Amino acid sequence: MVRKRGEHGVILLTAAFFIVFAVLACNFYRISYEGAAMPASYTDHSVTIEAGSCQGTIYDRKMRPIVNAEQQKEAVAVPSALDREKTAAYALDKESFFDDFDKGQPFVFPCTDKALEEDGLTVFSVPVRYSENQTARHIVGYLSDGSGADGIEYAYDSLLRGDLPQNSVTYSTDGFGNILIGDGKKVFRSESYKSGVVLTLDKDIQRICEECGRNIDTGAIVCADIKTGDILAMASFPGYDPENMEQALRDSRCPLIDRALYSYSVGSVFKLVTAAAALEQGLGGNMYSCVGSIDIGGRQFNCHKLDGHGLQDMSEAMTNSCNTYFIDLAQCLDIEKYRRKATYLGFGRENYLCAGITGSGGVLPTCDELSVPAELANFAFGQGRLTATPLQITQLTCAIANGGRMPVLRLIKGLTADGSAVSGEKSPQLSEVMSSEDAEALRKMMILAVRENDNSKARTRKISVGAKTSTAQTGRYDEKGDELCHAWITGFFPARKPKYAVTVLIENGGYGNDAAAPVFRRIAEKMADLENEK
């Protein structure tokens, strides 16, 4: 077939058009792919590379970082402007450095403090989120997929990881995206990590409690300022490693549980509440002769001293931790007023600290339940259905040591924008839960419970203390048939002018005086040393 003049030219032109289109499409795809693979953003002939991750800081009450407490160096490298071997000397991981360097695109690498800046190398100081020996682990919480999953990290996730400006370096580029080193660079060093949340914790006291409780298998320690209710330390045992959550989940001791927030059988510490109710109802002068047991409605309740303590008053019964004295005393009380007193003192009520951190309300028997003589007898010395948290017991001790004025426990002091000034700080909230005279009587009882008890392991020569121990029965038994008991102690110091309330709980720890009291004593001694250093 003979083509008309000009048809060959049209065909050739069309073919050329498709060839040029295909080449341009391939180049466009290549450029798009390479741009997506680069750790930088290109706009208006410039490229910006970010280094590190700036997250807000969690501070203690003295504005000392609890997280972000340490710094590490990270560098932004532009391979085309650097000597490969010379720069590699700064890298902490040389293998990864060489892999990234050979790709030819700007990249970020961890470096030593000796790294020197030049046109193609920019060094930043970047906060390390968690230290190797991270303190206040259960309070701080942990992250999951870059977001707060527990503790303060969860409660203040949007504040700590909002749209915070990051460290960055920006270079000019030519039309092909190549970095123009000769045009200089713009470096932004972010201080956004200085913003964050300020806790009432004292970093030194928190470490003291963690150190003194390091041999506790499962349990908790709480320390609070008796006048403000500020939680100065709140430690739970065992701890866990946020970098190895799988191991924590496999641990039968459930280390992710914050035991300061969980409720347990209380035991003899609750005798302080029974005594407070009796003082309020005018029965502070009650005398009783302990013979080692008492019959209540046909059921026999034993004292821990099977041959009895003999005739004693309330203070002596508190020192001796005499069960039968307080069982007999409870039978004389107005049940409704007795239970109301326990409510005023914080039992049966949650301790809200912040979102996701709330102490259990525990179990406070109803008046109907307490109308059963045996249940009332158990209640009198902290057994039966009654349960409470270490937070609640600490709050009780604060009320006694603070002249009858009980503070609301708090963990959050306020917020900060610059790591220096605190905003949103609220005044302490206190309520009068007993008369100053009744509080003074209980305070003296707790002092004598240590001073007049030759066997007390809470006593120390460094500082005077007041305290009450517990050995709380659980109704559970080990393989040998021995009942498991929780060991408690709660107390305050210095005895004459109390400043601190401390509660120690050791799950299945046995006797309070044997297991919990020595921990309390060590805390008091180390805090006394801390005071003397000021």
C-alpha positions in Angstrom: 0.0 0.0 0.0 1.4 3.4 -0.9 1.2 6.0 2.0 0.3 9.6 1.3 3.0 12.2 1.6 3.5 13.3 5.2 2.2 10.1 6.9 5.7 8.9 7.6 6.5 12.2 9.3 3.4 11.9 11.6 4.2 8.4 12.6 7.8 9.3 13.5 6.7 12.3 15.4 4.2 10.3 17.4 6.7 7.6 18.2 9.2 10.2 19.4 6.5 11.8 21.6 5.8 8.4 23.3 9.5 7.7 23.8 10.1 11.1 25.5 7.0 10.6 27.6 8.2 7.2 28.8 11.6 8.6 29.7 10.1 11.5 31.7 7.7 9.1 33.5 10.6 6.9 34.5 12.6 9.8 35.8 9.6 11.1 37.7 9.1 7.7 39.4 12.8 7.4 40.2 13.0 10.9 41.8 9.8 10.3 43.8 11.0 6.9 45.1 14.4 8.3 46.1 12.8 11.3 47.8 10.5 9.1 49.8 13.4 7.0 51.0 15.4 10.0 52.3 15.1 10.9 56.0 14.4 14.6 55.2 11.8 16.9 53.7 12.4 18.9 50.5 10.5 22.2 49.9 11.4 25.2 47.9 14.8 23.9 47.0 15.8 23.0 50.6 16.1 19.9 52.7 15.5 19.6 56.4 16.8 16.7 58.5 15.5 16.2 62.1 17.7 14.6 64.8 16.6 12.8 67.9 13.2 13.0 69.5 12.3 15.8 71.9 9.7 14.7 74.4 8.5 16.7 77.4 10.2 16.1 80.8 8.7 14.7 84.0 10.2 16.6 87.0 10.4 16.1 90.7 9.3 18.8 93.1 12.7 20.5 93.0 12.6 20.6 89.2 15.1 17.8 88.7 14.4 15.6 85.7 13.1 12.1 86.5 13.1 11.3 82.7 15.3 13.0 80.2 17.9 13.2 83.0 20.8 12.3 80.7 21.9 13.5 77.3 23.5 11.7 74.3 25.0 13.0 71.1 23.5 12.5 67.6 24.8 13.9 64.4 23.3 14.7 61.0 25.7 13.7 58.2 25.8 14.7 54.5 28.0 12.1 52.9 28.9 14.2 49.8 30.6 16.7 52.1 32.4 14.4 54.4 35.4 12.1 54.6 34.0 8.6 55.2 36.7 7.2 57.4 37.4 10.3 59.4 33.7 10.8 60.2 33.3 7.1 61.1 35.6 7.6 64.0 32.8 9.5 65.7 30.2 6.8 65.2 29.1 4.6 68.1 27.9 1.9 65.7 30.4 1.9 62.8 28.7 -0.9 60.8 25.4 1.0 60.7 27.2 4.2 60.0 28.9 2.7 56.9 25.7 1.2 55.6 23.9 4.6 55.8 26.9 6.6 54.5 27.2 4.5 51.4 23.6 5.2 50.4 24.7 8.8 49.7 21.7 10.5 51.4 21.7 12.7 54.6 21.3 10.5 57.7 21.4 10.7 61.5 23.8 8.6 63.7 24.6 8.3 67.4 28.1 9.8 68.0 30.7 10.4 70.7 31.2 13.6 72.5 34.4 14.2 70.4 32.4 14.7 67.2 33.4 18.1 65.7 31.0 20.1 63.6 31.7 21.1 60.0 29.7 22.1 57.0 28.5 18.5 56.4 28.2 17.4 60.0 25.9 18.9 62.6 25.9 17.6 66.2 23.0 17.8 68.6 22.6 17.0 72.3 19.5 14.8 72.6 17.7 13.8 75.9 17.7 10.1 76.8 14.2 9.2 77.8 15.0 6.6 80.5 18.2 6.2 82.5 19.8 2.8 83.1 18.7 2.9 86.7 15.5 4.6 86.1 13.7 5.7 89.3 10.0 5.9 90.0 9.3 3.3 87.3 5.7 2.6 88.2 4.8 6.3 88.5 6.6 7.3 85.2 5.0 4.4 83.3 6.2 3.4 79.8 5.6 3.9 76.1 4.1 1.7 73.5 4.5 2.6 69.8 5.7 6.0 70.7 2.7 6.9 72.9 2.2 6.8 76.7 0.7 3.5 77.8 0.9 3.7 81.6 1.6 6.1 84.5 2.4 9.7 83.9 3.5 8.9 80.4 -0.1 7.9 79.7 -1.8 10.6 81.8 0.1 13.5 80.1 0.7 11.9 76.7 -0.5 14.9 74.7 1.5 17.3 76.8 4.7 15.3 76.7 4.5 14.3 73.0 2.4 17.0 71.3 3.6 19.1 68.3 6.9 19.9 69.9 9.6 21.5 67.6 12.4 19.1 67.0 16.2 19.5 66.5 16.8 20.1 62.8 19.3 21.3 60.2 18.3 22.8 56.8 20.4 22.9 53.6 19.7 24.6 50.3 19.4 22.2 47.3 19.7 22.6 43.5 16.9 21.7 41.1 17.8 18.0 41.3 17.7 17.9 45.1 21.5 17.9 45.6 22.6 19.7 48.8 24.5 22.9 48.2 27.0 22.9 51.0 28.5 26.3 50.0 25.2 28.1 50.8 25.6 27.3 54.5 23.0 25.7 56.8 20.3 26.7 59.2 20.5 24.8 62.5 17.6 24.7 65.0 18.4 23.4 68.5 15.1 22.6 70.3 14.5 23.2 74.0 10.9 21.9 73.8 12.0 19.0 76.0 12.1 21.4 79.0 8.4 21.7 79.1 6.5 19.0 81.0 4.8 18.0 84.2 6.1 18.5 87.7 5.4 15.9 90.4 5.4 16.1 94.2 8.0 13.3 94.3 11.4 14.0 95.8 14.0 12.2 93.7 16.3 11.7 96.7 13.6 10.3 98.9 12.3 8.1 96.1 15.7 6.6 95.7 16.0 6.0 99.4 12.7 4.1 99.5 13.7 2.1 96.4 17.1 1.2 97.9 15.8 0.3 101.3 13.1 -1.9 99.8 15.2 -3.6 97.2 15.0 -6.9 99.0 11.2 -6.8 99.1 9.9 -9.5 96.8 6.4 -8.0 96.5 5.2 -4.9 98.3 5.1 -1.2 98.4 6.5 1.9 100.2 4.8 5.3 100.4 6.2 8.5 101.9 4.2 11.7 102.3 4.6 15.2 103.7 2.1 15.2 106.6 1.2 18.9 106.2 0.6 19.0 102.5 -0.2 15.4 101.5 2.5 15.6 98.8 3.6 12.1 97.9 7.4 12.3 98.2 8.0 8.7 97.3 5.8 5.8 96.0 7.7 2.6 95.2 6.3 -0.7 94.2 8.2 -4.0 94.2 9.3 -5.8 92.1 10.3 -3.3 89.5 10.4 -4.0 85.7 12.4 -3.1 82.6 10.4 -1.3 80.0 12.8 -2.5 77.4 11.8 -6.1 78.2 8.1 -6.1 78.7 7.8 -9.7 77.6 9.8 -10.8 80.6 7.7 -8.6 82.9 4.5 -10.2 81.6 5.9 -13.7 82.2 6.9 -12.9 85.8 4.5 -14.6 88.2 4.9 -11.7 90.7 3.1 -9.3 88.2 5.7 -6.5 88.4 3.6 -4.2 86.3 1.1 -3.8 89.2 1.6 -0.7 91.3 1.0 -2.2 94.7 0.8 1.2 96.4 -2.6 1.5 94.7 -3.9 -2.0 95.6 -5.9 -2.9 98.7 -4.8 -5.6 101.2 -5.9 -7.0 104.6 -4.8 -4.3 107.1 -4.4 -6.0 110.5 -3.4 -4.1 113.7 -2.7 -0.8 112.0 -6.5 -0.4 112.0 -6.4 -0.3 115.8 -5.5 3.4 115.4 -9.0 3.9 113.9 -10.7 1.9 116.6 -8.8 4.0 119.2 -9.8 7.3 117.4 -13.5 6.3 117.4 -13.3 5.4 121.1 -11.6 8.7 122.0 -14.3 10.6 120.1 -17.0 8.7 121.9 -15.5 9.3 125.3 -14.1 5.8 125.9 -10.4 6.7 125.9 -10.1 5.7 129.6 -11.3 2.1 128.9 -9.4 -0.5 130.9 -9.4 -4.3 130.1 -7.7 -7.3 131.5 -6.4 -9.6 128.7 -6.3 -13.3 129.5 -5.2 -14.4 126.0 -8.6 -14.8 124.4 -12.1 -13.4 124.4 -15.5 -15.0 123.6 -17.8 -13.0 121.2 -21.2 -14.5 120.4 -19.9 -18.0 121.1 -16.8 -17.6 118.9 -13.3 -17.4 120.5 -10.8 -14.8 119.4 -7.2 -15.1 120.5 -4.6 -12.5 121.4 -1.1 -13.1 119.9 0.1 -13.4 123.5 -1.7 -16.6 124.5 -1.2 -16.2 128.2 -2.6 -12.6 128.0 -1.3 -9.1 128.7 -3.2 -8.6 132.0 -4.8 -5.3 133.0 -4.0 -2.5 130.6 -5.2 0.9 129.3 -5.5 2.0 125.7 -1.9 3.2 125.4 -0.5 0.0 126.8 -2.8 -2.1 124.6 -1.5 -0.2 121.5 2.1 -0.8 122.6 1.3 -4.5 123.1 -0.9 -4.6 120.0 -3.4 -6.5 122.1 -6.3 -7.9 120.0 -8.7 -8.7 122.8 -8.5 -5.2 124.3 -9.7 -3.6 121.0 -12.3 -6.4 120.4 -13.8 -5.6 123.8 -13.5 -1.9 123.1 -15.4 -2.1 119.8 -18.3 -3.8 121.5 -18.9 -0.6 123.4 -18.9 1.7 120.4 -21.8 3.2 118.5 -21.4 1.2 115.2 -22.7 3.9 112.9 -20.3 6.5 114.4 -17.5 4.0 114.4 -17.8 3.3 110.7 -18.3 7.0 109.9 -15.0 7.7 111.6 -13.3 5.1 109.4 -14.8 6.9 106.4 -13.6 10.3 107.5 -10.1 8.8 107.9 -10.2 7.7 104.2 -11.2 4.1 104.3 -13.6 2.9 101.6 -12.7 6.0 99.4 -10.4 6.1 96.4 -7.3 8.2 96.2 -7.4 9.9 92.7 -3.9 11.1 91.8 -4.2 11.7 88.0 -5.7 10.0 85.0 -4.9 6.3 85.2 -3.3 6.5 88.7 -6.0 6.0 91.3 -5.7 4.2 94.6 -8.4 1.6 95.3 -11.1 2.4 97.8 -10.6 -1.0 99.4 -13.5 -2.7 101.3 -15.2 -1.0 104.3 -17.9 -3.3 105.8 -21.4 -1.8 106.0 -23.2 -1.1 109.3 -25.4 -4.1 108.7 -22.3 -6.3 108.4 -20.7 -4.8 111.5 -23.9 -5.5 113.5 -22.8 -9.2 113.4 -20.7 -9.5 116.6 -18.0 -11.6 115.1 -17.6 -9.3 112.1 -17.3 -6.3 114.5 -14.7 -8.2 116.5 -12.6 -8.8 113.3 -13.1 -5.1 112.3 -11.7 -3.9 115.6 -8.2 -5.1 114.9 -8.2 -4.8 111.1 -9.3 -8.3 110.0 -12.4 -9.7 108.3 -13.6 -8.1 105.1 -11.7 -4.8 105.6 -9.0 -4.0 103.1 -7.0 -0.8 102.4 -4.1 0.5 100.3 -0.7 1.8 101.5 -1.9 5.2 100.3 -4.9 5.1 102.7 -2.8 4.0 105.6 -0.3 6.8 104.9 -3.2 9.3 104.8 -4.3 8.0 108.2 -0.8 8.5 109.7 -0.7 12.1 108.2 -3.9 12.9 110.0 -2.6 11.7 113.4 0.8 13.4 113.0 -0.7 16.6 111.7 -2.9 17.4 114.7 -6.1 15.8 113.3 -6.0 17.6 110.0 -5.9 15.1 107.1 -4.5 16.2 103.8 -5.6 15.0 100.4 -2.7 13.0 99.0 -1.4 14.5 95.7 1.1 13.4 93.1 0.9 16.3 90.6 2.4 19.7 91.6 1.8 21.5 88.3 3.0 22.0 84.7 6.0 23.8 83.4 6.8 25.4 80.0 10.5 26.0 80.6 11.7 23.6 83.2 11.9 26.4 85.8 8.6 28.0 86.6 5.6 25.9 87.8 2.0 26.8 86.7 -1.3 25.5 87.8 -0.1 24.6 91.3 -3.0 24.2 93.8 -2.9 24.7 97.5 -3.0 21.7 99.8 -6.5 20.4 100.7 -7.0 19.4 104.3 -10.0 18.4 106.4 -10.3 18.1 110.2 -11.1 14.4 110.9 -10.4 14.4 114.6 -9.8 16.9 117.4 -6.2 18.0 118.0 -6.5 16.4 121.5 -7.4 13.0 120.1 -4.7 13.3 117.5 -2.1 14.1 120.1 -3.2 11.1 122.2 -2.8 8.8 119.2 0.5 10.4 118.3 1.9 9.7 121.8 0.6 6.1 121.6 2.5 5.5 118.4 5.7 7.0 119.9 5.3 4.8 123.0 4.6 1.7 120.8 8.2 2.0 119.6 9.9 3.6 122.7 8.3 1.3 125.3 8.6 -1.9 123.2 12.0 -3.4 123.8 11.4 -5.7 120.8 10.6 -2.9 118.4 12.7 -3.1 115.2 11.6 0.3 114.2 13.6 2.1 116.9 16.7 4.0 115.8 19.2 6.2 117.6 19.5 8.6 114.7 15.9 10.0 114.9 12.9 9.6 117.1 9.9 7.9 115.5 6.3 6.9 116.2 4.9 3.8 114.4 2.4 0.9 114.5 3.0 -2.5 113.0 0.6 -5.1 111.6 0.7 -8.8 110.8 -2.4 -9.1 108.6 -3.9 -12.6 108.2 -4.9 -13.4 104.6 -6.8 -16.7 105.0 -4.3 -18.3 102.5 -1.7 -20.9 103.3 1.6 -22.1 101.9 2.6 -25.7 101.1 3.6 -26.3 104.7 0.1 -25.3 105.9 1.3 -22.0 107.5 -0.9 -19.0 107.0 0.4 -16.3 104.8 0.4 -12.8 106.4 1.1 -9.4 105.1 3.7 -7.4 107.1 2.8 -3.7 107.6 4.2 -0.7 109.4 3.1 2.9 109.3 4.8 5.8 111.2 6.1 9.3 111.3 9.2 11.2 112.2 10.7 13.2 113.8 8.5 12.2 116.7 8.3 15.7 118.4 7.7 17.7 115.3 6.6 15.2 112.6 7.3 16.0 108.9 7.1 12.7 107.1 4.7 9.8 107.1 6.0 6.4 105.8 4.1 3.2 105.2 5.8 -0.1 104.3 3.8 -3.2 103.0 5.4 -6.5 102.3 3.0 -9.1 100.8 3.2 -12.4 102.5 6.1 -11.0 104.5 5.1 -12.5 107.8 5.4 -10.4 111.0 5.3 -6.7 110.7 7.9 -6.1 113.3 10.3 -8.6 111.7 9.9 -7.8 108.0 8.5 -4.3 107.6 9.9 -2.4 110.7 13.6 -2.8 109.7 12.8 -1.3 106.3 11.0 1.6 108.0 14.0 2.1 110.3 16.5 2.3 107.4 14.3 4.8 105.6 14.1 7.0 108.7 17.8 6.9 109.2 18.7 7.7 105.6 16.2 10.6 105.5 17.7 11.9 108.8 21.1 11.8 107.0 19.6 13.6 104.1 18.2 16.3 106.3 21.6 16.8 108.0 23.3 17.3 104.6 21.1 20.3 103.8 
